[in-house]
Amino acid sequence: MIIAGVTDGSPPPAIAFEGVEKSFDGRLAVEDLDLRVGPGELFGLIGPNGAGKTTTIKMAVGLLRPSRGRVAIGGYDIQRQGTEARRRLGYVPDQAPLYDKLTGLEMLELASDLHQISRERRQRRIPALLSALDLEEAAGQLVQSYSRGMRQKLALCAALMHDPQVLFLDEPTVGLDPQAARQLKVMLQTLCATGHTVFLSTHALEIAATLCDRVGIFNQGRLVAVGTVAELERAAGANSGHPGALEQAFMSVTGATDQETSSLISALGA
């Protein structure tokens, strides 16, 4: 039974947050979140540290239970219909837990086993993913020898093994060198061009500005603005399309001021 979406016969959104809240010890980490992300969309979530971005993603993939509201993946409630929802999603946290004593290839074989991927399919998919992220030469090495960037790329390969409809990424470019970051961007754009949905959090405003179809700005647990980069820049009175425009919009929406910058300068000079 699909419990989220629309009733006019059109398909449900790829991701739906419906009145979602999460509290820890009485403190709201995410408050009254309503958001829908469509098939083929690359959606970016930006915000200060502690704003609620990671908590939001963890609720979306089923690692945290909302205190109120619900999250649906392809129309399936992640809590009530977890098996169906998880079949449709992949997830890469900011520090992916990998088995150090396995080789990269063995990690992908394990991911294939967990998703019950046939031998014929994995024989095609594993080499293709390793090649796409330039991990072919490292595939036979133990994961404990991988750099942080290589671990991030291997985790992404594992998350994509079952060809999920929706991919969640928490700070995906951390630890990646420029070439690897470029490979990641191309892969994400290709995924969305073929109808997949990508939902990522990032501190890198340049990533949001150049990669995402829409951007949501989180501040103190609330989604305070959402739209295309151009829409956010115009709403904040920034000079849309110019370098620094999204940063100006971000600072405006999150309430950061020149006074905060002055205070920092004073503290550094004390």
NORPESUL-V841996 format. One record per residue. RES is the residue in one letter. SS is DSSP state (alpha for helix, beta for strand, coil for the rest). PHI is phi in whole degrees, -180 to 180 (NA if undefined). Layout:
res=<RES	RES>
ss=<SS	SS>
phi=<PHI	PHI>
//
This chain:
res=<M	I	I	A	G	V	T	D	G	S	P	P	P	A	I	A	F	E	G	V	E	K	S	F	D	G	R	L	A	V	E	D	L	D	L	R	V	G	P	G	E	L	F	G	L	I	G	P	N	G	A	G	K	T	T	T	I	K	M	A	V	G	L	L	R	P	S	R	G	R	V	A	I	G	G	Y	D	I	Q	R	Q	G	T	E	A	R	R	R	L	G	Y	V	P	D	Q	A	P	L	Y	D	K	L	T	G	L	E	M	L	E	L	A	S	D	L	H	Q	I	S	R	E	R	R	Q	R	R	I	P	A	L	L	S	A	L	D	L	E	E	A	A	G	Q	L	V	Q	S	Y	S	R	G	M	R	Q	K	L	A	L	C	A	A	L	M	H	D	P	Q	V	L	F	L	D	E	P	T	V	G	L	D	P	Q	A	A	R	Q	L	K	V	M	L	Q	T	L	C	A	T	G	H	T	V	F	L	S	T	H	A	L	E	I	A	A	T	L	C	D	R	V	G	I	F	N	Q	G	R	L	V	A	V	G	T	V	A	E	L	E	R	A	A	G	A	N	S	G	H	P	G	A	L	E	Q	A	F	M	S	V	T	G	A	T	D	Q	E	T	S	S	L	I	S	A	L	G	A>
ss=<coil	coil	coil	coil	coil	coil	coil	coil	coil	coil	coil	coil	coil	coil	beta	beta	beta	beta	beta	beta	beta	beta	beta	beta	coil	coil	beta	beta	beta	beta	beta	beta	beta	beta	beta	beta	beta	coil	coil	coil	coil	beta	beta	beta	beta	beta	beta	coil	coil	coil	coil	coil	alpha	alpha	alpha	alpha	alpha	alpha	alpha	alpha	coil	coil	coil	coil	coil	coil	coil	beta	beta	beta	beta	beta	beta	coil	coil	beta	beta	coil	coil	coil	coil	alpha	alpha	alpha	alpha	alpha	alpha	coil	beta	beta	beta	beta	coil	coil	coil	coil	coil	coil	coil	coil	coil	coil	beta	alpha	alpha	alpha	alpha	alpha	alpha	alpha	alpha	alpha	alpha	alpha	coil	coil	coil	coil	alpha	alpha	alpha	alpha	alpha	alpha	alpha	alpha	alpha	alpha	alpha	alpha	alpha	alpha	coil	coil	coil	coil	coil	coil	coil	coil	coil	beta	alpha	alpha	alpha	coil	coil	alpha	alpha	alpha	alpha	alpha	alpha	alpha	alpha	alpha	alpha	alpha	alpha	alpha	coil	coil	coil	coil	coil	beta	beta	beta	beta	beta	coil	coil	coil	coil	coil	coil	coil	alpha	alpha	alpha	alpha	alpha	alpha	alpha	alpha	alpha	alpha	alpha	alpha	alpha	alpha	alpha	alpha	coil	coil	coil	beta	beta	beta	beta	beta	coil	coil	coil	alpha	alpha	alpha	alpha	alpha	alpha	alpha	coil	coil	beta	beta	beta	beta	beta	beta	coil	coil	beta	beta	beta	beta	beta	beta	coil	alpha	alpha	alpha	alpha	alpha	alpha	alpha	coil	coil	coil	coil	coil	coil	coil	coil	coil	alpha	alpha	alpha	alpha	alpha	alpha	alpha	alpha	alpha	alpha	coil	coil	coil	alpha	alpha	alpha	alpha	alpha	alpha	alpha	alpha	alpha	alpha	alpha	alpha	coil>
phi=<NA	-89	-112	-132	134	-116	-114	-98	94	-78	-67	-71	-64	-64	-135	-137	-102	-123	58	-82	-136	-143	-122	-126	52	83	-103	-75	-92	-135	-128	50	-91	-121	-158	-127	-122	-89	-58	81	-93	-108	-110	-113	-113	-121	167	-64	-57	80	-76	117	-65	-66	-60	-61	-65	-63	-70	-65	-95	92	-81	-127	-94	-59	-72	-154	84	-150	-122	-124	-114	59	93	-103	-64	-65	-91	-84	-130	-59	-62	-66	-66	-70	-62	-100	-130	-126	-145	-126	-74	-69	-129	-68	-79	-120	-88	-64	-90	-101	-80	-58	-64	-65	-62	-73	-65	-63	-60	-64	-63	-62	-97	55	-85	-64	-60	-62	-71	-68	-66	-89	-77	-61	-61	-65	-70	-60	-68	-62	-112	58	-115	-59	-68	-92	-61	-89	-91	-66	-61	-62	-90	-76	-72	-60	-63	-65	-64	-62	-68	-65	-62	-66	-58	-63	-68	-96	-56	-93	54	-68	-70	-128	-119	-107	-131	-106	52	-70	-95	-64	86	-92	-76	-55	-66	-67	-63	-65	-60	-63	-59	-62	-63	-65	-64	-66	-58	-68	-65	-101	96	-78	-117	-122	-124	-130	-107	-158	-94	-85	-63	-64	-63	-62	-69	-100	-114	-88	-72	-137	-131	-111	-107	-102	-151	51	83	-122	-81	-95	-161	-152	164	-68	-59	-62	-64	-65	-65	-65	-63	-91	76	-81	-81	-56	91	-92	-55	88	-66	-67	-61	-63	-65	-61	-63	-67	-70	-86	84	-69	-133	-63	-63	-63	-64	-63	-63	-65	-61	-64	-65	-68	-91	-71>
//
